[in-house]
Amino acid sequence: LAKQNAKTAHFYTMDGLRGVAAVMVVIFHRRFWIPGFEHWHGYLAVDFFFILIGFVIGHAYGERLASGRMSILDFVIARVIRLYPLIFLGAVLGTLGLVIEGIEKSWLGLVVRALVAMPLAILALPQPFLDLPFSTNQPVWSLFFEIIANLAYVALIPRLSTRTIAVATAGLGIALAAMLASSGEMNFGYEWSTMGQGLMRVAFPFTFGVLIQRLFAAGRLYVPGLPAWVLAPLLIGLLSVPVQGTKLYEMLFTILTVFILFPFLVASASNDKPSNFWMNISKISAYISYPIQST
């Protein structure tokens, strides 16, 4: 896309990839239904989402926030309207599910804890009364970190130069790579013991997504725009690679995927102009992705 079109562009190919990643998350969470398909990298779809979200937030709000045409309160209201309805629905349904489970198994404690945790679940906050931070609606763990990234963005990033964002991206990448060298893989953030790591897990890809958007808006993004029918199989292929179990392999694969290939997919999608056929497919893909991410 030409520089003069950057402000008004709609990224249909990116929408298509978002839907593909959302479906891969659903399959990953049901992987034990498929014999021999238990161990693969579908969990990295979350990190792809974080990069994509950084790009989209920067495109939708960056210039308006930096120029003062949008206030922080306006940004918060816009994000609440976007995210909250399905978070609320997921919290209600998730609480109902835990209550029914507690009644069926005569676990009165679970019923009480689920009801006590419900207000926190409605606010997409961790629930200390349950086994996992987001037991009521487990997919919300990534939305919780997305909300933190949104707040950090509105407070800091619109007023930062592209060079500063690039330096921050590099620093966060080094920190995350060091964390990976210790843990060996990046399937963390959804448990109590790894919530601190979850902050770093969102910080690097989200900031990288913002950086890609800045370069796109400035006409400095020199990545070929590949069509959705090429990018989608690449994304599926990366997420479907089996887990090998060795620490060095998992660390190197994660760095290659999250630090290099996922940003390439997002950057390439931003430069693609799909045909009307693929545009319509991408719209459908985008429509199904949001409820899958939230509930």
C-alpha positions as CSV (number, residue, x, y, z in Angstrom):
1,L,0.0,0.0,0.0
2,A,1.2,3.5,-0.8
3,K,2.1,5.8,2.0
4,Q,-0.8,8.2,1.3
5,N,-3.3,5.3,1.9
6,A,-1.8,4.2,5.2
7,K,-4.3,6.2,7.4
8,T,-7.4,4.8,5.7
9,A,-6.3,1.3,4.8
10,H,-8.3,-1.7,6.1
11,F,-6.1,-4.8,6.4
12,Y,-8.4,-7.6,5.2
13,T,-5.6,-10.1,4.8
14,M,-4.7,-9.4,8.5
15,D,-8.3,-10.0,9.4
16,G,-8.1,-13.4,7.7
17,L,-5.0,-14.4,9.6
18,R,-6.7,-13.4,12.8
19,G,-9.5,-15.8,12.2
20,V,-7.1,-18.6,11.2
21,A,-5.2,-18.1,14.5
22,A,-8.4,-18.0,16.5
23,V,-9.5,-21.4,15.0
24,M,-6.0,-22.8,15.7
25,V,-6.4,-21.8,19.4
26,V,-9.7,-23.7,19.6
27,I,-8.1,-26.8,18.0
28,F,-5.1,-26.5,20.3
29,H,-7.4,-26.5,23.4
30,R,-9.1,-29.6,22.1
31,R,-5.9,-31.3,20.9
32,F,-6.3,-34.3,23.3
33,W,-9.3,-35.4,21.2
34,I,-7.0,-36.3,18.4
35,P,-4.6,-39.2,19.1
36,G,-1.0,-38.4,18.5
37,F,-1.8,-34.7,18.1
38,E,-1.3,-33.6,21.7
39,H,2.0,-31.8,21.5
40,W,2.4,-29.0,19.0
41,H,2.9,-25.2,19.0
42,G,-0.7,-24.0,18.7
43,Y,-0.2,-22.0,21.9
44,L,2.0,-19.6,20.0
45,A,-1.1,-18.2,18.2
46,V,-1.5,-16.0,21.3
47,D,1.9,-14.4,20.5
48,F,0.8,-13.9,16.9
49,F,-2.3,-12.1,18.2
50,F,-0.2,-9.8,20.4
51,I,1.8,-8.7,17.4
52,L,-1.3,-8.2,15.3
53,I,-3.1,-6.3,18.1
54,G,-0.1,-3.9,18.5
55,F,-0.3,-3.1,14.8
56,V,-4.1,-2.6,14.8
57,I,-4.1,-0.5,17.9
58,G,-1.3,1.7,16.5
59,H,-3.2,2.1,13.2
60,A,-6.6,2.8,14.8
61,Y,-5.6,5.2,17.6
62,G,-1.9,6.2,17.4
63,E,-2.1,9.4,15.4
64,R,-5.3,10.5,17.1
65,L,-3.8,10.1,20.5
66,A,-0.5,11.7,19.6
67,S,-2.3,14.7,18.1
68,G,-4.7,15.1,21.0
69,R,-7.8,14.5,18.9
70,M,-8.5,11.5,21.1
71,S,-8.1,11.6,24.9
72,I,-7.0,8.8,27.1
73,L,-10.6,8.5,28.4
74,D,-12.0,8.3,24.9
75,F,-9.5,5.5,24.1
76,V,-10.5,3.6,27.3
77,I,-14.2,3.9,26.5
78,A,-13.6,2.7,22.9
79,R,-11.7,-0.4,24.1
80,V,-14.3,-1.2,26.8
81,I,-17.0,-1.0,24.2
82,R,-15.0,-3.3,21.9
83,L,-13.9,-5.9,24.5
84,Y,-16.4,-5.9,27.4
85,P,-19.6,-7.4,26.1
86,L,-18.2,-10.8,25.3
87,I,-16.0,-10.7,28.4
88,F,-19.1,-10.2,30.5
89,L,-20.9,-13.0,28.7
90,G,-17.9,-15.3,29.1
91,A,-17.8,-14.5,32.8
92,V,-21.5,-15.3,33.3
93,L,-21.4,-18.5,31.3
94,G,-18.1,-19.6,33.0
95,T,-19.4,-19.0,36.5
96,L,-22.6,-20.9,35.6
97,G,-20.4,-23.8,34.4
98,L,-18.4,-23.9,37.6
99,V,-21.5,-23.7,39.7
100,I,-23.1,-26.6,37.8
101,E,-19.9,-28.6,38.1
102,G,-19.8,-28.0,41.9
103,I,-23.4,-29.0,42.3
104,E,-23.0,-32.2,40.3
105,K,-19.9,-33.2,42.3
106,S,-21.3,-31.9,45.6
107,W,-18.4,-29.5,45.8
108,L,-20.0,-26.7,47.8
109,G,-16.6,-24.9,48.1
110,L,-16.3,-24.7,44.3
111,V,-19.8,-23.2,44.1
112,V,-19.0,-20.5,46.7
113,R,-15.6,-19.7,45.2
114,A,-17.1,-19.4,41.7
115,L,-19.8,-17.0,42.9
116,V,-17.3,-14.9,45.0
117,A,-14.9,-14.7,42.0
118,M,-17.7,-13.7,39.5
119,P,-17.2,-9.9,40.0
120,L,-13.5,-10.2,39.3
121,A,-14.3,-12.4,36.2
122,I,-16.7,-9.8,34.9
123,L,-13.8,-7.2,35.1
124,A,-11.4,-9.7,33.4
125,L,-9.2,-9.7,36.6
126,P,-7.4,-12.7,38.1
127,Q,-9.5,-14.6,40.6
128,P,-7.5,-15.7,43.6
129,F,-10.2,-17.9,44.9
130,L,-9.8,-20.4,42.1
131,D,-7.1,-22.8,40.9
132,L,-6.1,-20.7,37.9
133,P,-6.1,-16.9,37.6
134,F,-8.9,-17.2,35.0
135,S,-10.6,-20.5,35.8
136,T,-14.0,-18.9,35.2
137,N,-13.2,-18.1,31.5
138,Q,-9.7,-19.3,30.7
139,P,-9.3,-17.6,27.3
140,V,-9.5,-14.3,29.1
141,W,-6.0,-14.7,30.5
142,S,-4.6,-13.3,27.2
143,L,-7.2,-10.5,27.1
144,F,-6.1,-9.5,30.6
145,F,-2.5,-9.0,29.3
146,E,-3.9,-7.3,26.2
147,I,-5.7,-4.8,28.3
148,I,-2.5,-4.1,30.3
149,A,-0.7,-3.6,26.9
150,N,-3.5,-1.2,25.8
151,L,-3.2,0.9,29.0
152,A,0.6,1.0,28.7
153,Y,0.2,2.0,25.0
154,V,-2.1,4.9,25.7
155,A,0.0,6.1,28.5
156,L,3.4,6.0,26.7
157,I,3.7,5.0,23.1
158,P,1.9,7.6,21.1
159,R,4.3,10.3,22.3
160,L,7.4,8.2,21.6
161,S,9.5,8.4,18.4
162,T,9.7,5.4,16.0
163,R,13.4,5.1,16.9
164,T,12.6,4.9,20.6
165,I,10.0,2.2,19.9
166,A,12.5,0.3,17.9
167,V,15.0,0.4,20.8
168,A,12.3,-0.6,23.2
169,T,11.4,-3.5,21.0
170,A,15.0,-4.7,20.8
171,G,15.4,-4.4,24.6
172,L,12.2,-6.3,25.3
173,G,13.2,-9.0,22.8
174,I,16.5,-9.5,24.5
175,A,14.8,-9.8,27.9
176,L,12.2,-12.3,26.5
177,A,15.0,-14.3,24.8
178,A,16.8,-14.5,28.2
179,M,13.6,-15.7,29.8
180,L,13.3,-18.3,27.1
181,A,16.8,-19.5,27.7
182,S,15.7,-20.2,31.2
183,S,12.3,-21.8,30.6
184,G,12.9,-23.3,27.2
185,E,9.5,-22.5,25.8
186,M,6.8,-19.8,25.9
187,N,3.7,-21.6,27.0
188,F,3.3,-19.5,30.1
189,G,1.3,-16.6,31.6
190,Y,-2.0,-18.4,32.3
191,E,-1.0,-19.9,35.7
192,W,-0.4,-18.1,39.0
193,S,3.3,-19.0,39.0
194,T,4.0,-17.5,35.5
195,M,1.9,-14.4,35.5
196,G,5.0,-12.2,35.8
197,Q,6.4,-13.9,32.7
198,G,3.1,-13.3,31.0
199,L,3.8,-9.5,31.2
200,M,7.0,-10.0,29.2
201,R,5.2,-12.3,26.8
202,V,2.8,-9.5,25.8
203,A,5.2,-6.6,26.0
204,F,7.6,-7.7,23.2
205,P,5.2,-8.8,20.5
206,F,2.8,-6.0,21.2
207,T,5.5,-3.4,20.9
208,F,6.9,-5.1,17.8
209,G,3.4,-4.8,16.3
210,V,3.3,-1.1,17.0
211,L,6.7,-0.7,15.4
212,I,5.6,-2.5,12.3
213,Q,2.6,-0.2,12.0
214,R,4.8,2.9,12.4
215,L,7.1,1.8,9.6
216,F,4.1,1.0,7.5
217,A,2.5,4.4,8.1
218,A,5.8,6.1,7.2
219,G,6.1,4.2,4.0
220,R,9.3,2.4,5.2
221,L,7.9,-1.1,5.3
222,Y,9.6,-3.0,2.5
223,V,8.1,-6.4,3.0
224,P,6.3,-8.0,0.0
225,G,2.6,-8.3,0.4
226,L,1.8,-12.0,0.0
227,P,-1.9,-13.0,-0.4
228,A,-3.9,-14.7,2.3
229,W,-3.9,-18.1,0.5
230,V,-0.1,-18.0,1.0
231,L,0.1,-16.5,4.5
232,A,-2.6,-18.5,6.1
233,P,-1.0,-21.9,5.3
234,L,2.3,-20.6,6.5
235,L,0.7,-19.6,9.8
236,I,-1.1,-22.9,10.2
237,G,2.2,-24.7,9.4
238,L,4.2,-22.9,12.0
239,L,1.5,-23.5,14.7
240,S,1.3,-27.2,13.7
241,V,5.0,-28.0,14.1
242,P,5.3,-30.7,16.8
243,V,6.9,-30.0,20.1
244,Q,10.3,-31.8,20.3
245,G,10.7,-31.6,24.0
246,T,14.4,-30.5,24.0
247,K,15.0,-27.2,25.6
248,L,17.4,-25.8,23.0
249,Y,15.1,-26.8,20.1
250,E,12.1,-25.2,21.7
251,M,13.9,-22.0,22.5
252,L,15.3,-21.7,18.9
253,F,12.0,-22.5,17.3
254,T,10.1,-20.0,19.5
255,I,12.7,-17.3,18.7
256,L,12.5,-18.0,15.0
257,T,8.7,-18.0,15.0
258,V,7.8,-15.2,17.4
259,F,10.7,-12.9,16.7
260,I,11.1,-13.3,13.0
261,L,8.3,-15.2,11.1
262,F,5.2,-13.9,12.9
263,P,6.3,-10.2,12.4
264,F,7.0,-11.1,8.8
265,L,3.5,-12.5,8.4
266,V,1.9,-9.3,9.9
267,A,4.1,-7.0,7.9
268,S,3.4,-8.9,4.7
269,A,-0.4,-8.9,5.4
270,S,-0.3,-5.1,5.9
271,N,1.0,-4.7,2.3
272,D,-1.4,-7.1,0.6
273,K,-4.4,-5.9,-1.5
274,P,-6.7,-8.9,-1.6
275,S,-9.2,-9.6,-4.4
276,N,-12.9,-9.2,-3.7
277,F,-13.1,-13.0,-3.2
278,W,-10.4,-13.1,-0.5
279,M,-11.6,-9.9,1.0
280,N,-15.0,-11.5,1.7
281,I,-13.4,-14.6,3.1
282,S,-11.3,-12.4,5.4
283,K,-14.3,-10.5,6.6
284,I,-16.0,-13.8,7.6
285,S,-12.7,-14.9,9.3
286,A,-12.6,-11.6,11.3
287,Y,-16.2,-12.0,12.4
288,I,-15.6,-15.4,14.0
289,S,-12.2,-14.5,15.6
290,Y,-13.5,-12.1,18.2
291,P,-16.0,-14.3,20.0
292,I,-13.5,-17.2,19.9
293,Q,-10.8,-15.0,21.6
294,S,-13.2,-13.7,24.3
295,T,-15.1,-16.8,25.4
